[in-house]
Amino acid sequence: MRSLDGMTDTFTIGGDLEVRRLGFGAMRITGKGIWGPPDDPDEARAVLRRAVELGVNLIDTADSYGPEVSENLIAEALYPYPDGLVIATKGGLRRTGPGQWPRDARPERLKECCEGSLRRLRLERIDLYQLHSPDRAVPLEDSLGALKELQDEGKIRHIGVSNVSLDQLERSRELVDVVTVQNRYNLTDRHSEDVLEACEDAEIGFLPWSPVATGDLARPGGPLDEIAGAHDATPSQVALAWLLARSPVMLPIPGTSTVEHLEENVAARELHLTDAEVDGLGAAIRGRSPA
Ligand SMILES: NC(=O)c1ccc[n+]([C@@H]2O[C@H](COP(=O)([O-])OP(=O)(O)OC[C@H]3O[C@@H](n4cnc5c(N)ncnc54)[C@H](OP(=O)(O)O)[C@@H]3O)[C@@H](O)[C@H]2O)c1
């Protein structure tokens, strides 16, 4: 499907999983601090069902969201899964309390995480399994070696990495076939620009996390506020539309606990910014006037 600005609405992950580029991040359907059940589990399940109804077919989660809560809710709300729904999960972080995320990417732990995700998601094979974060205490070779073994056993279809530097991405690609990268990236945080460019060159999907963060750019009268006003849109929608326009490999996964915000976010698929607006926002982020 091709959108008005010539950018395709879909991306094919790993050469065989075609998804709409705007996905859903299922981290926010848990309790405060991404710990325990959500305040309103019915609303959380409704968000998941509505996402699928609206044509979202890429859902990102992790065993550590809750922990276990997000994956359980996905299965409760959506199993048996509709054809073409790609559930991407991750392993490699432990949870020791609200807001705490110590890394643990030892091979035995990753295998345990994957088995748990398969069980909770009621899947025989996970379409996209991501190393949540490299663990300084464990060689990358060992962590990714475990994922490769899971792939060879048929428990994982594709491997992704998350929170990686350019050097870590390059090393990962020497070890396994990396089909996606998930790093923090949004209008106000573009530290992963070099990683994004490497993904573009290699046609690797890039899942920017924290995609709706806008910070000071959304202040009344600020650049985002002005563009949002011109399109009768919200700053969050402009932030998502900017990401979609930024690269054909960009797969934003905005997260929310409400149907209202979900609908608003998904509608950003229809918001097409002009080249001048895309460039202007890029320049505003770099702290100078648009050229
Ligand atoms: N790999 C990693 O290390 C990592 C780290 C963090 C996140 N992630 C993934 O990335 C996904 C997205 O990241 P994120 O959840 O941190 O950031 P986000 O999607 O940019 O923002 C989510 C926050 O913004 C609010 N929000 C969402 N849509 C909104 C709207 N239209 N208007 C106003 N507020 C809105 C949500 O609150 P409401 O619930 O009130 O809508 C929530 O607090 C996560 O769900 C997770 O799948 C990955």
The ligand as an ORCA input file, in Angstrom:
! r2SCAN-3c Opt
* xyz 0 1
  N      13.167     -1.856     24.095
  C      13.033     -1.107     25.158
  O      13.933     -1.015     26.009
  C      11.757     -0.341     25.358
  C      11.663      0.654     26.338
  C      10.462      1.352     26.478
  C       9.402      1.048     25.649
  N       9.515      0.058     24.707
  C       8.393     -0.282     23.792
  O       8.019      0.885     23.105
  C       6.633      1.138     23.291
  C       6.403      2.628     23.300
  O       7.200      3.254     24.283
  P       6.584      4.050     25.514
  O       5.288      3.422     25.905
  O       7.647      4.202     26.521
  O       6.398      5.495     24.911
  P       5.276      6.224     24.054
  O       4.505      5.258     23.265
  O       5.993      7.296     23.316
  O       4.406      6.949     25.146
  C       3.555      6.266     26.000
  C       3.059      7.284     27.018
  O       2.444      8.370     26.355
  C       1.051      8.408     26.675
  N       0.334      8.551     25.396
  C       0.253      7.650     24.387
  N      -0.477      8.135     23.378
  C      -0.869      9.381     23.756
  C      -1.654     10.394     23.147
  N      -2.162     10.219     21.933
  N      -1.848     11.552     23.830
  C      -1.314     11.736     25.044
  N      -0.566     10.800     25.692
  C      -0.347      9.648     25.043
  C       0.706      7.118     27.372
  O      -0.218      7.350     28.411
  P      -1.739      6.814     28.302
  O      -1.697      5.395     28.756
  O      -2.470      7.719     29.229
  O      -2.154      6.970     26.879
  C       2.044      6.696     27.947
  O       2.249      7.262     29.213
  C       6.306      0.434     24.602
  O       4.925      0.162     24.729
  C       7.150     -0.809     24.499
  O       6.493     -1.761     23.658
  C      10.681     -0.618     24.550
*
